């Protein structure tokens, strides 16, 4: 019996050493898994994403910019993003077939035929046109697996408060960046804040976003995801990334 206990203790100690060397914290993974599962079960949602990000300037170094996005998603094939900030006022409207990108400042819009799901549409627009959508990283079914595949460290740092909300604080490192997540310590475990530092770029620019006003499974009318061009708006053609080089 004593030998059996000693053997179990040795296995536990060795397991702890392996975990310490890999620095992949199972508690952190479990929290992220719960968050991802919760998001995957949503039939609809809305959230406000406020971001601050660095843009490199030859004269000034890193210059901080900011944007605010109101995001609405229904099912797997409808999405609306209303954005306002340093990039101007704009809308991205997706109805399952077509994506409209409207600039209120310039009063022009583009119309692009895209794949039939939100995730496929986002991948298509990002690869072909370089458009980045807020929040959507968390909506990828393979979010946690992809994170683990590129991470050399992933640890649970404890709990802390963000804007008065109790959160799990998780941090990690990958080859080209470091990152931190703050996940709500409540029944929904939704994202509250994210910070990414791009360590492979000059001056290590940062991206920081906070997520608030989550609405779980709201009744979003179909009309919300249809685009009607404002009076005198000009229709223009979107330029692919390859044509911009």
C-alpha positions in Angstrom: 0.0 0.0 0.0 2.8 2.4 0.9 4.6 1.6 -2.4 1.4 2.3 -4.3 0.9 5.7 -2.6 4.6 6.5 -3.2 4.2 5.5 -6.9 1.1 7.8 -7.3 2.9 10.7 -5.7 5.8 10.3 -8.0 3.5 10.2 -11.1 1.8 13.4 -9.8 5.1 15.1 -9.3 6.3 14.2 -12.7 3.0 15.4 -14.2 3.4 18.7 -12.5 6.9 19.0 -13.9 5.7 18.3 -17.4 2.9 20.8 -17.1 5.4 23.4 -15.7 7.7 22.9 -18.6 4.9 23.1 -21.2 3.3 26.0 -19.4 -0.1 25.1 -20.7 -2.5 25.6 -17.8 -5.5 23.2 -17.9 -7.5 25.7 -15.8 -7.0 28.4 -18.4 -7.9 26.0 -21.2 -11.0 24.9 -19.4 -12.2 28.6 -19.0 -11.6 29.3 -22.7 -13.4 26.1 -23.6 -16.4 27.1 -21.6 -16.4 30.6 -23.2 -16.1 29.1 -26.7 -18.9 26.6 -26.0 -21.2 29.4 -24.7 -20.6 31.5 -27.8 -21.1 28.4 -30.1 -24.6 27.9 -28.5 -25.8 31.4 -29.2 -28.6 31.7 -31.8 -28.0 35.5 -31.9 -26.2 38.2 -30.0 -25.1 41.8 -29.9 -22.0 43.4 -28.3 -20.2 46.7 -28.2 -16.5 46.4 -28.9 -14.2 49.4 -28.1 -10.7 49.1 -29.5 -7.4 51.0 -29.1 -4.6 50.1 -31.5 -1.2 51.3 -32.5 -0.3 52.5 -36.0 3.3 53.0 -36.9 4.5 56.4 -38.0 8.0 57.1 -39.4 8.1 60.5 -37.7 6.2 59.8 -34.4 6.7 56.1 -33.8 3.6 54.3 -32.6 0.4 56.5 -32.7 -2.7 55.3 -30.8 -6.0 55.1 -32.6 -9.5 54.0 -31.4 -12.8 52.7 -32.8 -16.1 51.7 -31.4 -18.1 48.8 -33.0 -21.7 47.8 -32.4 -21.9 44.2 -33.6 -25.1 42.2 -34.3 -25.0 38.5 -35.3 -28.0 36.3 -36.1 -27.6 32.6 -36.8 -24.6 31.7 -38.9 -25.4 33.9 -41.9 -26.3 37.4 -40.8 -24.1 40.1 -39.4 -24.2 43.9 -38.9 -21.3 46.1 -37.8 -21.8 49.8 -37.1 -18.5 51.5 -36.5 -17.3 54.9 -35.6 -13.9 56.2 -34.7 -10.5 57.2 -36.3 -11.3 55.2 -39.4 -14.6 57.2 -39.8 -18.2 56.2 -39.6 -19.1 53.1 -41.6 -21.3 50.0 -41.7 -20.8 46.4 -42.7 -24.0 44.6 -43.6 -24.1 40.9 -44.4 -27.4 39.1 -45.3 -26.0 35.6 -46.1 -25.3 36.3 -49.7 -23.9 39.8 -50.1 -21.7 42.1 -48.0 -22.2 45.8 -48.2 -19.5 48.2 -46.9 -20.8 51.8 -46.5 -18.7 54.8 -45.6 -20.9 57.6 -44.1 -18.1 60.1 -44.4 -17.6 59.6 -48.1 -21.2 58.5 -48.8 -20.2 55.6 -50.9 -20.6 51.9 -50.7 -19.3 48.6 -52.1 -21.3 45.4 -52.8 -19.5 42.1 -52.8 -20.9 38.6 -53.3 -19.5 36.4 -50.5 -19.8 32.9 -49.0 -23.0 31.9 -47.2 -21.8 31.8 -43.5 -20.4 34.5 -41.3 -17.1 32.6 -40.7 -16.6 31.8 -44.4 -17.5 35.4 -45.3 -15.0 36.8 -42.8 -12.2 34.5 -44.0 -13.0 35.5 -47.6 -13.0 39.3 -46.9 -9.9 39.1 -44.8 -7.8 37.2 -47.3 -9.0 39.0 -50.4 -9.5 42.6 -49.1 -7.8 42.8 -45.8 -10.9 43.6 -43.9 -10.8 42.8 -40.2 -14.0 42.2 -38.2 -14.2 42.9 -34.4 -15.0 40.2 -31.9 -15.3 37.4 -34.4 -12.1 35.5 -33.4 -14.1 34.2 -30.4 -16.8 32.9 -32.8 -14.5 30.5 -34.6 -15.4 26.9 -33.6 -11.7 26.0 -33.5 -10.6 29.1 -31.5 -9.2 27.3 -28.5 -7.5 24.6 -30.6 -5.9 27.2 -32.9 -4.7 29.2 -29.9 -3.1 26.1 -28.3 -1.5 25.1 -31.6 0.5 28.3 -31.8 1.1 29.0 -28.0 4.2 28.2 -26.1 2.7 29.5 -22.9 -0.9 29.7 -21.7 -1.6 30.4 -18.0 -4.3 31.4 -15.6 -3.1 34.5 -13.6 -6.1 34.6 -11.2 -9.2 36.9 -11.0 -9.4 40.6 -11.3 -12.0 43.3 -12.1 -12.5 45.1 -15.4 -15.0 48.0 -15.2 -16.4 46.5 -12.0 -16.9 43.0 -13.5 -15.1 40.0 -11.9 -13.0 38.3 -14.6 -10.6 35.4 -15.1 -7.3 36.8 -16.3 -5.5 34.5 -18.8 -2.2 35.3 -20.5 -0.1 33.5 -23.1 2.7 33.8 -25.7 3.2 32.6 -29.2 6.0 33.0 -31.8 4.9 36.4 -33.0 2.9 37.8 -30.1 1.8 37.9 -26.5 -1.8 38.0 -25.5 -4.1 38.4 -22.6 -7.8 37.6 -22.1 -10.2 38.7 -19.4 -13.2 36.3 -19.3 -16.3 37.1 -17.2 -16.5 35.0 -14.0 -20.3 34.5 -14.2 -22.8 32.1 -15.8 -22.0 33.1 -19.4 -18.1 33.3 -19.3 -18.1 35.8 -22.2 -15.0 37.9 -23.2 -14.6 41.3 -21.4 -11.2 42.4 -22.6 -8.3 41.4 -24.9 -4.8 42.7 -25.4 -2.4 41.6 -28.1 1.2 42.7 -28.4 2.8 42.0 -31.7 6.4 41.1 -30.8 7.5 40.4 -34.4 6.8 44.0 -35.5 9.0 47.1 -34.9 8.2 48.8 -31.6 5.8 46.0 -30.6 2.5 47.6 -31.5 -0.5 46.7 -29.3 -4.2 46.0 -29.9 -6.6 46.4 -27.0 -10.4 45.8 -27.0 -13.1 45.7 -24.4 -16.4 44.0 -24.9 -19.6 45.3 -23.1 -23.4 45.3 -23.3 -23.6 41.7 -24.4 -27.1 40.7 -25.3 -27.8 37.0 -25.3 -30.2 35.6 -28.0 -32.0 38.8 -28.7 -34.8 38.9 -31.3 -33.1 40.6 -34.2 -35.3 41.5 -37.1 -34.3 40.4 -40.6 -34.6 44.0 -41.8 -31.6 44.8 -39.6 -29.4 42.9 -42.0 -30.6 44.4 -45.3 -28.8 47.4 -46.8 -30.6 50.3 -48.4 -28.2 52.8 -50.0 -28.7 56.4 -48.6 -29.7 59.1 -51.1 -27.0 60.1 -53.6 -24.6 57.4 -52.3 -22.1 56.3 -54.9 -21.5 52.6 -55.6 -17.7 51.9 -56.0 -15.6 48.8 -56.5 -13.6 47.3 -53.7 -9.9 46.8 -54.5 -8.4 43.4 -53.7 -5.1 43.3 -51.7 -3.2 42.0 -54.7 -4.2 45.1 -56.7 -3.0 47.4 -54.0 0.7 46.2 -54.1 
